């Protein structure tokens, strides 16, 4: 592998093994059914921004949707394509703040705190403009973001590690309260057949945005705010929530 991000793509699903992608997919579908007039997934055009290794995108395609998965990491898209041998999903290498699609979408989703990796409010606003441009009338934009509690109190200045048969991942977090940004310095050790380990280093940043930032960006772009929910919940976020979902409509 050439880089840390290639290695990360290879092992990403193992690192996310505590997330039930089937449950996430079902939850997203429940939001679509709640806010879309037709409520029928089959036949819908759905775009997954920051699709990663494509777990949810593939599941949505299996439910009958016509799905496009967009990511800016070639390694992630390669891993996603491996899960899609019949090429039901269209995998696209693009920056999600500048994406273009050949036809309108009924639903655009962005999951696993993808938007938190966008580091400027200007870029968030550009993303919302692109979403509006690529949504059909009455189309939905559904995404999740992390809470400040998650960054400030859970990650904060802590050190975490995960140890698997094939690799070990270490990450050291540093949270800046002024910018509401967490910087994670990651080191991945990949096991070789001869017993040696290859080391890869990378940095990931996540930024907390108050709900008002998304509401303002949506209003400027011409999207209406439909609701905010606790993680995988049909209720408003509870105290101590680490992730919330938001729904906007064209």
N, C-alpha and C positions, 0 to 999 in steps of 0.2 A: 504494500500500500504506500501511496505517496505522501499522505498527510494525516494529521490528527482527525480531520473531518471525514476522510475515507474510512478510517478505523471506527469512528463514532457511528457512521452509517451502518457498518457491518454488524455492530453489537447493539444498536439502538433498541431493537425490540426486546432484547434480554434486559436492558436497563429499564425499560418501561413495562416489565412483566407484571407489576402490581396494578396496572391500569387495564380494566376490562373493556377492550375496544368494542365488543358486542354491546355492552351496556351503554357506552357512550353513543354508539350508532343509534340504538333504540331511543335514547333520550333526545338526540337531535331530531329524529323522525317525529317524536311526540311534540316537539316545538313546532315543527313544520305543520303537522296536522292541526295544531292549536291556532296558528296564525295565518295559514294559507287557506284561501276560500275553498279550493278543491280538496286539499289534504291528501291527495293520492301521490305516493312516491313514484310508483311505476310510471315511466314516461317523462318524468321531470328532468330538466337539465340542471345539474348541480355541479358547482365548482368548489373544490377544496383548496384554499389558499394556505401554503405552507404545509403541504400534505405529508411531508416526511417520508416514511417508508410505506405509506399508502394503506394502512390497515383499515381506516374508516372509509376511505374512498372505494376500496374493493368491496367492502360490505354493502355500501350503498348501491354499487353497480349490481350486486347480487340480488338486491331488492327491486331491481328493474329500472333504476335511474340511469340516465346518460351522464356519466361523470367525467369531469376534467380535473386532474390533479396538478397543481402548480407548486414548484419549489425551486430555490436557487442553488441547491446542492446536488450535483450530478450523482454522487454516491447514494444519496437518499432515493433519488428517482430510479436508479438502477436496482436498488433493493425492492422498491415498489413494483417495478415491472416484473420482477421475478415472481411476485405473488399473483400476477395477472397474465397467466400463460395464453389466455384467449384474447388478450388485448381489448378487453371491454372498456377499460379506462384510457382516456387520452392523457398521457403524461407530458407535461410541458415545463421546460427549464426557463423560468422568468423570475424577475424581481417582483414580489407581490405588490409593491407600491407603484409599479409601472406596468401592470399586466394588461394584456389585450386578448380578447376572445373573438372568434369569428361570428358568434351569434349570442343573443341574450340568454341569460340564465334565470331560472325560476328561483333558485336558492344559491347563495354563496356562503360557505362556512369557513371558519378558521379556528383550529382547535389546538389544545396543548400549549397554551400561552404563547402562541406564535406572535400575536400583536405586541406582547411585552418585550420581544427582541427588537422591535422597531424603536430606535433610540431618540427620535425627535418628534415633537408635536407636528411640525411641518410635514413630516413623512406620514404621520397618522392621517392628516388632512388629505394628503395626496391619495392615500389608500382609499379613503371614503369616497373621494371623487371618482376613482376608478371603479369602485363597487357600484356606485349609482349609474355610471355609464354602461356597465355590463349587466345590470339587472333588468329583467322584464318588468312591466307595470305590475304592481302588487308583489313584486319579488321580495324575498327575505334575505337579510344578512344576519347570520347567527355566529357568534364567536364566544370563546371563553377568555378570561384574563385572570391573573393572580391578584390577590389582595395585598395591601401594604403589610398586613399582619404576617402573611407568608414570607415576605422578604425581610421584614424588620425583626420578627420574633422567632421564625422557624429557621430560615437560612442564616440571616444575620452574619456574625463573624465565626460561624461554626465550620468544622472540617468533617467531611463525610467520606466514606469509602464503600465500594462494592467489590467483592472478591468472587470471581467465577472460575470455572476450570480453564477457560481459554484466555481470560484477561482479568486485570484488576484496574479499577478506576478510582482515583483520588480526586477530590475537589475541595478547594479552600475558598470560602466566601468572604466578601468584604462589602458591607452595605453602607452607602453614603446617604444619610438622611436629607441632606440639602438637595441632592438631585434625584432622590428616591430610586437610586440605581444600585443593583447588586452586581458585582463583578466576581465571576467564578473562575479561578485558575484551575484547570483540569490537567491531570496527568494520567495517561492510559498506558499500562504495560501489557503488551500482547505476547502470549506464550508461543515460542517456536518449537518445532519438533525435536530439536536437539537439547531442549531444556533451558535455553536462553530466553530472555525477554527483550522485545523491542519497545522502546519508549517513544510515546507521542505526547506533545504538549499543545494545549489550546486554551483560548479564553472565550467565555460566553458572558454576555451582559443581558440583564433584564431590567426593565424600568417599570415602576408602578405609575399608572395614570389614574387620577380620580375619574369617576363616572362622568363628571361634567365635561372632561376633555372629549370623550367619545360623543356625548350628546351635542356639543358645540360643532364638532367636525361633521356629524351627521346632518345637523340643521343647515350648515353651510353647503353641504353637498346635495341637499334636497331629500334626505331620508328622514322618516319619522321614527321616534323612539317608541317601541312597543312594550318593553318590559325588561326587568333584571331579575335573575333567579339565583338561588344558592346552587352549589355544585350538584348537578344531576337531580335537581329539585324543581317542583312546580310552585314553590313558595319563595318569598323574598329572602335575600341572604340573611343568615343568622349571625349573631356575634361570633367572632372567632373563625369565620369562613375563610378558607385559603384560596378558593377559586369561585368565580361567579360567571354566569352566562348572560349574555345580552342579546336582544332581538331588535332589529330595525327593519323598516319596510320602505320600499320605493314608492 
